Amino acid sequence: MREQSRFVPDKALAQLLKLQTEADGAPPATRAEIMSQISLAHMRLGENDAALAQADAVIAYGKAQHNNAILANGLLSRAYVKFAQADVKQAHQLAFEAEATAARTNDLPLRVQATITAGQAYAEQGDFPTALVKLQAAVDLARQITDQLPLATALNALTQLYNQMREYDKGFAVLEELLSVSRALHSAGRMAVAKDTEYGLAIEAHQPARALRALQEALALERQLGAQRMIANSLVNLSDNYLKARDYARALRYGNESLQAARAAGSAPIEATARVNIGEAYMGLGRIADGKKSFEAGLAFYEKANSKPDLQGVLLEYGQALEKAGDLRGAVDAYHRERAISNELFEKQRQQAVLELQEKYEADKRQRQIELLSRENQVKGTELDNRRLQQRVWWLLALVFALAAAVVGLLYRKVRHANAQLEVKNLELKAQSALDPLTSLYNRRHFQDYMRGHAPPERREAPVRTSSGDDIVGALFLLDVDHFKHVNDTYGHAAGDAVLKMIAEHLRIALRETDMIVRWGGEEFLAFLPAIPRHGVDEVARRILESISAQTVAYQDHHIQVNVSVGFAPFPLFPDERPLSWERAVNLVDMALYLAKAHGRNRAYGVRGFANFADTSMEAIEQDLERAWRAGYVDLSVVLGPAADGPPPAGSEASNVVPLKQAAKNNH
């Protein structure tokens, strides 16, 4: 029944409820197991309230019986229901508590399951090293059990983790054992689970033929079982597969089939994914309104679940679909929503990194203090022995004092040496905390700290000028790699990392040593130029576009070429004789970047200044930069990258739109 509940929960639930009425005289462990399986069957049918009530009953029963195995079983059941309810934080806490409780029992299958669940929770938090330790421990425990079912579960989880870590070779090695164990179990359901895992690994490792074959084999097994939830999942994967092939008609067909199957199985996550796929298929077929409606319905689930990484990914797909469909305003809005989440996640990662560095520093400090106290105790012990020895043997007094002085001198030198090493380590930590580990550029935190100490002047001052009479200004440039997701999806994330390192290297070449270049987050870079002639700002944008477009990244047997889109502006900006803060200036440059993306990419849009500011406000400009531009409130310059199409004119401001060659000529 446990296996049947996993694949066909409606049939299993009827039998479990019947069995529960006959279990009054059964041992406590048996009664608790029936209750746990009833909870899981309710959960798999989407009946989460009933599932939660059963899980709580198991927990209460375990406490009453003072039985850790029953208690751990109940905690696991409650964790699974909480995850189904999108309460991820509570689910993780329950998983860790269940693992600790199960570890106090001799129930090996229970310990394997609890360890797997804890490992998956760590993986969901992004702590892959801890997750790997847990899942490898689960596999080792499972090998001690005669029944191979726990081993199949542990190998499946380990394969999925290697996929998340992009360790594809290791993933395929574990997959081979998983397929062998699944065949030995003679279970269509377990083989279907293994084939689903094979599909996920193959699609991420860019083996589309193997992925499609595994998915079709899994779907056939799932239909044989009548496993609605698994069928829904495979159908949604098929829909996604045809979306990547741009076969929108088939993608829509399988998307609708997966939506119906997800509703029948009561799976809200699969239903949300199906709606996103349907939305993208509609847009590919030109049905924009239907596509937006379906996309927003899918997004609503991720927003309610507060799953920021998933929401960020879906918003990025939404923006790209809108852009392809020609809805540039909708695309910019989706990109802004994605950017806000990206910034939030980046800030959380930065804070976590700082906390980890601080914790490491405190641990090192405590260790040094312990070592120093130990040495002091040794000295005190030596002095006590010396006093006793002085009472007994007076003629050794001079020698004892000499030895004590030597020991103290040695300790003093060691303490000085340790302090010097500590100072070096502190300087290293400070330097590391300011740099991005992939590109060795400054990170966002360093830039923010720097800008807080360099506030713009309170009012416009007389400008510093060059010998030719040109103003000297600062400038901000924000650039984003065009179609970077396509690079990752097509060639893998290692290729994406190579592209980012190439861009960092050529930004150093294109700009000066005095310019600050920052890895702003993801595929975004920011450059702050503290002093530049005002009429040279467009030329810097042109140089950035050309220097990146001219490069080719050699990765394995591929040659990858990318362009960037750029937003820029002089800094500080004075819309009404008062300077914009650096935060608002970066936000304005960010909006200019999105205009560059929405109007074709491979170009730079720059905010040169403001006009008729008394008739508008900074808030209105920030809300819709393009509208402000077309209304004549903002003066923009446009620099085209190599082979880029011309930008649209801004109404009466068409003279601002200058092709690349003409812009270069004017700047000279």
N, C-alpha and C positions, 0 to 999 in steps of 0.2 A: 504493500500500500504506500510505503514511503516513496518508492520509485514511481508508482502510478500518480501520486500526488504531484510530483515534479512536472509530469508531462500532460496528464489529463486530470486536473484537480477536481472537476465537477463529479466525475465517477468515483474518485477516491474519497471525497467528502461524504458521500452517501454511505459508503461502507464503513468509514471511520465513525460516523455518528451512531450507526447500528452497533458497531463494536464497543463503543463507549458505554452503551446501556448494559452490556454483558460483562463489564470489567470491574464490578463492585468488589469482588473478592481477589482481584489481581494484585500482584506486588506493586508497591509504590512506583518503582521505576517504569513498569509497564503502563500504569495509568497515566503517569506524567508524559510518557512518549506518545500515547494516543492523543492527549490534550495538545501537545506541541505540534503534532502532524495536522490536527484539526485547525490550529492557528495558521499554519503555513498554507493549507488548502484554501482557507478563507482569503488569505492575502493574495494568493495567485488568481483568485476569482475577482479580485478588486474589492472584496468585502473587508476593508481594513478595520472598521470599528469592531466587528465580530472577532477578527484576528487578534486585535489588541486585547480584547477582554479575555480570550483564551490564554494568551501569553502571560498576562498578569495573574491569571489563576494558577499557571504553572509556577511562577515565581513565588506566589504566596504558599503554594503546596510545598515547594522545596524548602522554604524557610521554616514552615511548620514541622517538616520531617527532619530538619537539620541535615539535609542531604545536598552536598555541593554539586553533584552531577545533575540532579533535577533543577537546582537553581541556575546552573550554567545553561542548561537546555532552555529554560524560560527566558533568560537574558538574551540568548541568541535569537529566539523567536521574536522577542520584542524589538531587537535591533533590526531584523529583516523587515518588520512591519513599519518601523519608523523610517527606514530608507525608502520603502514604497510610498510613504506619505511625504517624501521629500524633506524630512527633518534630518538632514545629513549629520549635523553636529551631534544630536542626541544618539543617532545610530552608531556613530563612531565611539562615543563614550560607553555605550552598552556593549559594543564589540570588545573593547579593551577590558571591561569588567568581566565579561564572560570568559575571556581567555585566562585571566588571573584566577578565576574561580575553578575553571576546568582543570587547570594545572595542579590543583590540590586533590585530584581524583586519579584513579587507576583506569579510567574508561578511555582507552586509546582512540577509538573512533570519535568520541566527543572531543578529545583534545586536538585531534587532527582538524576537525571542523572549526573549532574555536580559533585555532592558530591561523587557519586559512582566512577566516573572517577578519581577524585582527590585521593580517598582512594586507588584505584588500583595502581595509580602512586606511592604513598608512599610505598605500599607493594613491588612494583618492585624495589624500592630503598633500601629495607630491613628495612624500618622504620615501623615495625608492630604495635607498640603502637598507632602511629598517624593514621595509616590505619584503625585500629579497631575502634577508635573514630569516624572517618569519616563514615565508613560503618554502624555502629550502628545508627548514626544520620540520614543517608539516609533511613534506615528501619523505624525509628520513623516518619520521614517526609512522607514516602510513606503510612503509616497507616492512614494519614489524607485525603487521596485521595479515592474517591469512586471506580474508576477504579483500579483493583488489578494488572494490568500489571506492573506499577512501583514497587509495592511491590515484585512481583516475581523476577524482575531484581535485586533489592537490596538484597533479601534473597539469591539469587544465588551467588552474589559477596561475601556476608558474609560467606557463606558455604565454598567457595574456599579459603578465607583468613584463616579461622580456620584450613583448611587442610594444608596450607603453614606453619602455626604456630605449626602444629602437635598437635593441641587441638582437637583430633578426636571425643571425646564424645560431645563436644559443637558443632562440625560440624554436627554430625548426628542429634542432637536436632534441629538445624536450618533446616537441610535437610527435616525433617518430615514436617515442616510447608511449605517449598518450594514445596514439592510434592503435598501437599493438595491444595495450592493456584494454582498450575499449572493445576491440575485436574479441579478445578472450572472454569478456563479460557476456557476449551474445545478447547485447541490449541495443535495440534500435534507437532508444532514447539517448543512451550514452554515446553511441556513435554519431548521432545527430549533433550532440553538444560538441564533440571533438571536431566535426566537420565545420561547425559554425566558427570555432576557434581557428581552424585552419584558414577559413575565408578571411577572417580579420587580419591574421598574420600575413597572408599572401598579398592582400590588397595594400597593406602598409609597406611591404617589401617590394612593391611594384612588379608583382607577378600576376597580371590580370587574368590570364588564361587559367592558371591554377585556382585563383580565387573564385572565378565564375563556376568552374567545375565543382569545387567543394561546396559552394552555395547551392547549386542545383541538386547535388547528392543529399545535402542536409534537408532541403525542402521536401524531397521525395520521402525521406525517412519520417519527417515530421507529419506529413499528410497520412502516411501509413499508420502513425500512432494516433492521429487526430489531436495533436498538441497545438491548440489554438495560439497560445502565446508565442511559441517557437515559430509557428507558421507566420504569424504577424511580423516577427523580427526578421525572418528570412525574406519575406516579401518587401519589407521596407529597405533591406539591403539590395535587393534586386532593383528596386526603384532607383536607389542611389547609384547603382552601377550603370544604369542606362542614362541617368543624368550626366554622368561623367563622359559618356559616349555621345552626348547631345541628341540622343534618341528620345525626344520629349514625349512623343505619343506613347511609347512603351513605359516610360517613366511614370506618366500619369496613370496608365492602366494599373501598374503594380502598386503605385501609391494609393490608389483608391481601394484596391484589394487589401493592402496592408492596413488601411484605416478601418475597414469593416472587421478584419480579423482582430485588430487591437481592441475595438469596442466589444467584440464578443468575448475576448479574454480579460477585459477590464484592466488593460494596461495603459495608464495615462502617459508614461514616457514614450512608448512606441507610437501611440496615437499622435503625440506632439511631433515626433520625427516624421511621421507620415504626412502630417499637414504641411510641414516645411518642404518636404519633397514635392508634394502636390503643388504648392505655391510656386516653386521654382519651375516645375514643368509647365504650369499655366503661363508664366511669364515667357518661357522659351517659345510657347505657341502663340504669343502675342496677346493673351488674355490678361492684361495688366491688373484690372480691378479684381478679378477672381484670384489672381496670384497674390496680391497684397492682402486680401481678406484671409486667405489660407495661411500665409506666412505669419500674420499677426496673431492668428489663433494658436499656432505652434509656439510663438514667442511668449504668449501669456502663461503657458505652463512653466517655461524655464524661469520667467520672472517670479512666478509664485514659488517655485522651488528654490529660488535664490541661488541657482547654480551658475555662478559668474563665468567660469571658463566655457561651459556649454552655450550660455547666452551670448558670450562674445563671438564664438564661432558662428552661431546662427545669424547674428547681426551682420557679420562680415559677408556671409553668403547672400543675405538679403540685399545688402548694398550693391554687391556685384551683379546680382540678378536685375535689380532696378536699373543699374547703369547700362547693362546690355540691352534692356528693353527701352532705353531712351528717357526714363524718368529720372533726370539728373537731380532735381530738387529732392525727390524721395531718397535717392542714393546718398546725397550729402547728409540728409537727416539720419539715415541708418548708420553712416560712417561716424557721425558725431556721437551717436549712442554707443557704438562700439568703442570709440576712442575713450569715452568717459570710463567705461568698464576696464579697458586696457590700462589706463592711468591708475585706477584703483588697485588692480591686481599687481601692477609694477610697484606701487608704493608699499603694498603689503609684503612683497618679496624683499624689497629694500629694507623694511623694518625688521623682517625676520633675519636677514643677513647681518644687520647691525647687532641684533640681540645675540646671535650666535657668536659673533666676534667678541662681544662684551663678556659673554659667558665663558668663552675660552680664556680671555684675559683674566677674569676673576678666578678661574680654576688654577691657572698658572700661578697667580699671586698667592692663593691659599697654599699651594704646594711649596712655594718658596718659604712661606712663613712657617710651615710645618718643619721643613728641613732646617731652618734657622733655629727654631725652638729646640729641635733635637740636638743640634750642635751645642747650643747653650747648656742643655742638660748634661751633655757629655763633659763640657768644661766644668760645670758645677761638681759633677761626680769626680772628675780628676782632682779638683781642688780639695774635696772632702778626703779623698784618699791621701792627698799630700799632707793634709793636717794630721791625719792618723800616723802617717809615716814619719812626720816631723817629731811627734811625741816619742816615737820608738827609736828612730835613727837620726840624731841631730847632725851628724857629719854629712848627710845627703841633702841638707837644706839648700845649699847654694845651687846644686845641680837641679833640684826640683823647681826652684824659681826660674832657672834658665830655660828648662823645658816648658814651663807654663808660659813664659814670655814668647817662646818660639811658637807654641800652639795658638796663642792669642794673635800674634802677628800673621800667622798663616790664615787663621779664620778671617781676620780683617781684610787681607788681600783677596780672599775668596768672595767675601761680601761685596767688595768694590767691583770685582770682576762680574759678579752676578748682577749688580745694579747696572753696569755698563751694558751687559747683554740684554737686560730688560729694556733699557732705553732704545737699543737697536731694534728689538722686537716691536716696541710701541711705534717707532717710526715706520717700520715695515707694515704694521697693521693699518696705520693712518694712510699710507700710500695705497695699500690694497683696497681700503674702503672707498677711495676716490676714483678707482679705475674699474672699467667694465672688463671682466675676465676674458671675454672672447676677442674683443677688438683692441684692448689696451688703450682705448680712448677714455676721457673722463666720463663718469656716470652722472645721472640726473641729480643725485644728492649733492655732488661736488659743485655742479653748476648753480643749484639753488642756494647753497651756502655762500658761494662767491657773489651772486647777484644781491643777496640780502645785505652784503657789506658794501655794495656799490649802487646806492640809490640814485636815481636821476635827480638833477637839480629841481628845486621847487618851481622855478619859472625860467622862461627862455632867456638865455644869456647871449651876449655877442658871440657869434660863431668864430671858431679858429679857422683860418683859411690857409690854403696852399699858396705857393708863390704865384700860381696862375689865377688866384682869386676864388678857387672852389672851396666850399665849406668842408670841414673835417667832421665826420659824424661816426657814430657807432652803427652796427648793423646786425640783424638777426636773420639767420637762414634756417628754415626747417625743411628737411627733405625726407621723402618716403619712397621706398623701392616700388616700382610699378610691377603689379602682378606677382608679388613675392610668394603668395600662397601657391600659385601655379608652379613656381620653381620647386617648392617643398613637395607638392603633390606629385610632380613629374619625376624629379631626380632624387628626392629624399632630403631630410633635414641637414645632413652633412653637407650637401651641395649648397643649401641655403646659408649655412654658416660660412662656407668658402666665399659666397657672394658678399656677405656682410664684411668679412675681413678685407676683401678686395676694395670695397667702397671706402672703408676706413683708411686704407693705405693711400688711395688716390685723393682722398680729401686732404690728407697731410701734404701731398704734393701740390694740389691746386691752391691751397691756402698757405698762410704764413705761419712761422713758428710762434708768433705772438698771438695768433688767433686761437680761441678755445673751441675745440671740436668735441662733441658730446654724443655718446650713445644714448639717445633719448628714451628708447624702449622698443623692443621688437625689431622691426625693420626701419625705424626712424632714427635720423641723426639731426643734431642741432649744431650750428656754428655761430659763435659770437665773435664779431670782429670789432675790437675796441676803437679803432681809428682808421677811417677810409674816406677818400674824397666822395662827396655825395653823388657826383655823376659817374662814379666808378662802381656803384652798387649793382646796377644791371649787368655790368661786365663780369662781376664775380659770379652772378647767377648763371650767366652764359658759360663761364669757365667750368662751373660745377657740372652743368648738364653735359657739356662736351667731353669732359675728362672721364665721366662715368660711362657714357655711351660708347666711348672708343675702346673700352676694355672688354676682354673675353676671358671668362673663367674656365680653365680646363679642369673638368671633373670626370674621372674615370674615362670613358670613351666619348664624353659629351663636351661640347663647347657652348657655354652659356653666356648670353649677352643680355644685359638689363639696362633699362632707363630709370630715371628718377623723376619725380615731380617735386617742385620746390615752392614754398611760400617764403617771402622775405619782406623786410621793411627796415628803414633806418631806425636807430634807437639812440636817444629817446624820441618818442612821437609826442607832438603837442597839438591835440585837437582843438583846445580852447585856451591856449597860453599856459595850460597846466600839463605836466608830463604824465603820460600813462605809466602805471607801474609795470615792472618787467613781466609780471604774471599776465596782465591784460595784453601787453605787447605780444607775448608768445601766443596767447589765444588768438589774437588778430592774425598773426602769421600762420597759425594753424588753419584758420578759415580760408586764407589765401591759398594755402596748400590744397585744401579740398576743392576750391574752385579750379585749380590746375588739374586735379584728378578728374573732376566732373566734365571739364571741357576738352578732354582728350589725352591727358597725361603727357609725359616727356616735354614738359614746359615749366616755366616759373612765372608765378603771379606775385607782383610786389606792390605793397601799399606805399605810395610816395607821399601822400599827405591828405588833407581834408579841405573841403570847400563848403561854403554856406552852412557852417556848423550850427549857426543860431536857429536854423530851421529843422534840425534833427537832434539826436542825442547819441552818446556813445553806446547806450544800451540797444537802441534801434539798429545801429551799424553792426554791433556784435551779433544781434539776432539774425540778420540777413545781410551779409556783406555784398552779395551780388546785386540785391535790390538797391542798396545804398550806392553802389558803383553806377548802376544804370540811371539812378536818379541824379547823379552828379555830385553827391556828397563826399565821395571818396575818389581819389585819383590813383588809378592802378597802372602799373606798367606790366607788359607781357613780353617774356623772352621765350622764344621757341627753341626746343632742342633739335638736334639733327634729324631731318626728314619728318618733322612734325607738321601736321596740318595747321593752318592759321586759326586763331581763336575768333569767337564771335565778337562783333563790335559792341561797345557799351553805349548805344543810343548816340547822343551828341558827342560822346567821348571817344568816337572811333579813332581819333588821332592818337590816342594812348596805345593802341594796339600796333606794335611795331614788329615786323618779321625779324628773324634772328640776324641776318646779314645787315639789314638796315639799322637794327639796334646797335650792332657793333660799330658801324660806321659813325653813327651819331655820337656814341660814347667817346670815340677818338676825337 
